[in-house]
Amino acid sequence: MFTHPFSAGPSARLSDSFISGKSLAPFTSWRIGGPAEWYVAPGSESEIQQILKLTQTQGIPLTILGGGSNVLISDQGLPGLVMHITHRFADFAFLPDGRVRAQAGVRLGTLIKKAISMELSGIEQLWGIPGTVGGAVTMNAGACQTEFFDVVESITSLTPSGQKVVRRRDQIQHGYRWSDYKFNAEIVLEATIRLQPAAAEAIQERFDAADARRKPQHDIRQPNCGSVFRNPPGDYAGRLIEQLGAKGRVQGKVQVSPSHANFIVNLGKASAQDACQLIRNLQHEVWHKNQILLEPEAIFLGEF
Ligand SMILES: Cc1cc2nc3c(=O)[nH]c(=O)nc-3n(C[C@H](O)[C@H](O)[C@H](O)COP(=O)(O)OP(=O)(O)OC[C@H]3O[C@@H](n4cnc5c(N)ncnc54)[C@H](O)[C@@H]3O)c2cc1C
């Protein structure tokens, strides 16, 4: 166990907001996972900078959590510090020229609703994707042939050494469900996106279409993390799993959703081990049958 990470730190006020042993499961859409050794939800850029500096100087492992809608957290929990970038760091501003600046903790859904009310188009097709702007940047969240980076103008981040960097979209590599931020250990602070003015009816139509496509997912009532596997090139993970006859399969307290084969649902008090085992079994069986390696879309955090 670490001593209090801020015991030798500069800010007593911030120090008070560190919590030890905080359960992380409630912060994930899967409702799975053990506690954080230390947990903090910063409320400003300067707090994020201070926390980063302390973890760096004291050698404390740091994990960033956003909306928790794409992670599987180990039953053992996470060592070191979990920095939860969410509603306390969630300001945004719509600028006159269609640009929007949003801090990493802003909910994607909040941004979409606001854009629609301002008759600005570009992200309405992403309606229904849970999580934060930070998560959408890291994962390049996407749906209906649209992805978050389609509208990104620039991203502001902090490097592990604490340097603040602004990169234009053409300086950031990104692809299907990934961007550089998934791999570079930087903390996403802010995204500037550019939206286009459009007729309210046209925007509403695309929003309604996105909402309708989500309908089968809305019917899944149990906690889940969306699609568990990335679609392999030219195929669908759900189709390959369905072909195994695995829909509805139960492993411990998790189940392959009976209505959507690429979703694994928590039947109540599921462990990360249950989910991990089911994921491995499905990978193994799909490989055996089709020689296709299904890659998890969800990020595994902690020890498995
Ligand atoms: C019901 C459901 C439906 C979904 N549908 C879709 C879909 O259609 N399309 C799609 O793309 N995804 C979908 N997802 C997955 C998920 O919503 C997206 O990947 C989302 O963008 C993740 O955002 P988050 O804030 O929840 O990230 P988290 O799950 O909290 O984190 C994901 C990763 O991003 C990192 N991260 C988060 N914030 C930051 C930050 N500020 N700085 C640095 N790293 C950060 C984390 O460390 C982690 O590695 C779905 C999930 C669910 C539960």
The ligand as an SDF file (V2000), in Angstrom:
LIG
                    3D

 53 58  0  0  0  0  0  0  0  0999 V2000
  -24.3610    0.3580  -24.6720 C   0  0  0  0  0  0  0  0  0  0  0  0
  -23.0520    0.7750  -25.2970 C   0  0  0  0  0  0  0  0  0  0  0  0
  -23.0290    1.0750  -26.6430 C   0  0  0  0  0  0  0  0  0  0  0  0
  -21.8130    1.4770  -27.2460 C   0  0  0  0  0  0  0  0  0  0  0  0
  -21.8210    1.7920  -28.5700 N   0  0  0  0  0  0  0  0  0  0  0  0
  -20.6780    2.2190  -29.1590 C   0  0  0  0  0  0  0  0  0  0  0  0
  -20.6710    2.5970  -30.5500 C   0  0  0  0  0  0  0  0  0  0  0  0
  -21.6730    2.5520  -31.2460 O   0  0  0  0  0  0  0  0  0  0  0  0
  -19.4940    3.0400  -31.0750 N   0  0  0  0  0  0  0  0  0  0  0  0
  -18.3490    3.1310  -30.3220 C   0  0  0  0  0  0  0  0  0  0  0  0
  -17.3240    3.5610  -30.8600 O   0  0  0  0  0  0  0  0  0  0  0  0
  -18.3420    2.7640  -29.0200 N   0  0  0  0  0  0  0  0  0  0  0  0
  -19.4600    2.3180  -28.4220 C   0  0  0  0  0  0  0  0  0  0  0  0
  -19.4470    1.9550  -27.1000 N   0  0  0  0  0  0  0  0  0  0  0  0
  -18.1710    1.9560  -26.3570 C   0  0  0  0  0  0  0  0  0  0  0  0
  -17.8750    3.2610  -25.6000 C   0  0  0  0  0  0  0  0  0  0  0  0
  -19.0620    3.9500  -25.3000 O   0  0  0  0  0  0  0  0  0  0  0  0
  -16.9390    4.1890  -26.3810 C   0  0  0  0  0  0  0  0  0  0  0  0
  -15.7090    3.5510  -26.6480 O   0  0  0  0  0  0  0  0  0  0  0  0
  -16.6670    5.4860  -25.6180 C   0  0  0  0  0  0  0  0  0  0  0  0
  -16.0630    6.4200  -26.4870 O   0  0  0  0  0  0  0  0  0  0  0  0
  -15.7820    5.2980  -24.3800 C   0  0  0  0  0  0  0  0  0  0  0  0
  -15.7750    6.5190  -23.6400 O   0  0  0  0  0  0  0  0  0  0  0  0
  -15.6070    6.5270  -22.0450 P   0  0  0  0  0  0  0  0  0  0  0  0
  -15.5350    7.9380  -21.6120 O   0  0  0  0  0  0  0  0  0  0  0  0
  -16.6560    5.6800  -21.4110 O   0  0  0  0  0  0  0  0  0  0  0  0
  -14.1830    5.8460  -21.9060 O   0  0  0  0  0  0  0  0  0  0  0  0
  -13.6790    4.8190  -20.7790 P   0  0  0  0  0  0  0  0  0  0  0  0
  -14.4080    3.5180  -20.9560 O   0  0  0  0  0  0  0  0  0  0  0  0
  -13.7050    5.4380  -19.4450 O   0  0  0  0  0  0  0  0  0  0  0  0
  -12.1620    4.6510  -21.2330 O   0  0  0  0  0  0  0  0  0  0  0  0
  -11.8250    4.0540  -22.4690 C   0  0  0  0  0  0  0  0  0  0  0  0
  -10.3290    4.2560  -22.6800 C   0  0  0  0  0  0  0  0  0  0  0  0
  -10.0830    5.6430  -22.8670 O   0  0  0  0  0  0  0  0  0  0  0  0
   -9.1470    6.1350  -21.8940 C   0  0  0  0  0  0  0  0  0  0  0  0
   -9.5360    7.4930  -21.5280 N   0  0  0  0  0  0  0  0  0  0  0  0
  -10.7570    7.9470  -21.1570 C   0  0  0  0  0  0  0  0  0  0  0  0
  -10.7180    9.2780  -20.9410 N   0  0  0  0  0  0  0  0  0  0  0  0
   -9.4370    9.6790  -21.1810 C   0  0  0  0  0  0  0  0  0  0  0  0
   -8.7560   10.9310  -21.1150 C   0  0  0  0  0  0  0  0  0  0  0  0
   -9.3750   12.0640  -20.7550 N   0  0  0  0  0  0  0  0  0  0  0  0
   -7.4410   10.9740  -21.4220 N   0  0  0  0  0  0  0  0  0  0  0  0
   -6.7870    9.8350  -21.7830 C   0  0  0  0  0  0  0  0  0  0  0  0
   -7.3760    8.6190  -21.8520 N   0  0  0  0  0  0  0  0  0  0  0  0
   -8.6820    8.5430  -21.5560 C   0  0  0  0  0  0  0  0  0  0  0  0
   -9.2200    5.1470  -20.7390 C   0  0  0  0  0  0  0  0  0  0  0  0
   -8.0120    5.1190  -20.0190 O   0  0  0  0  0  0  0  0  0  0  0  0
   -9.4890    3.8350  -21.4820 C   0  0  0  0  0  0  0  0  0  0  0  0
   -8.2690    3.3190  -21.9780 O   0  0  0  0  0  0  0  0  0  0  0  0
  -20.6310    1.5390  -26.4650 C   0  0  0  0  0  0  0  0  0  0  0  0
  -20.6790    1.2290  -25.1020 C   0  0  0  0  0  0  0  0  0  0  0  0
  -21.8710    0.8450  -24.5150 C   0  0  0  0  0  0  0  0  0  0  0  0
  -21.9110    0.5220  -23.0510 C   0  0  0  0  0  0  0  0  0  0  0  0
  1  2  1  0
  2  3  1  0
  2 52  2  0
  3  4  2  0
  4  5  1  0
  4 50  1  0
  5  6  2  0
  6  7  1  0
  6 13  1  0
  7  8  2  0
  7  9  1  0
  9 10  1  0
 10 11  2  0
 10 12  1  0
 12 13  2  0
 13 14  1  0
 14 15  1  0
 14 50  1  0
 15 16  1  0
 16 17  1  0
 16 18  1  0
 18 19  1  0
 18 20  1  0
 20 21  1  0
 20 22  1  0
 22 23  1  0
 23 24  1  0
 24 25  2  0
 24 26  1  0
 24 27  1  0
 27 28  1  0
 28 29  2  0
 28 30  1  0
 28 31  1  0
 31 32  1  0
 32 33  1  0
 33 34  1  0
 33 48  1  0
 34 35  1  0
 35 36  1  0
 35 46  1  0
 36 37  1  0
 36 45  1  0
 37 38  2  0
 38 39  1  0
 39 40  1  0
 39 45  2  0
 40 41  1  0
 40 42  2  0
 42 43  1  0
 43 44  2  0
 44 45  1  0
 46 47  1  0
 46 48  1  0
 48 49  1  0
 50 51  2  0
 51 52  1  0
 52 53  1  0
M  END
$$$$
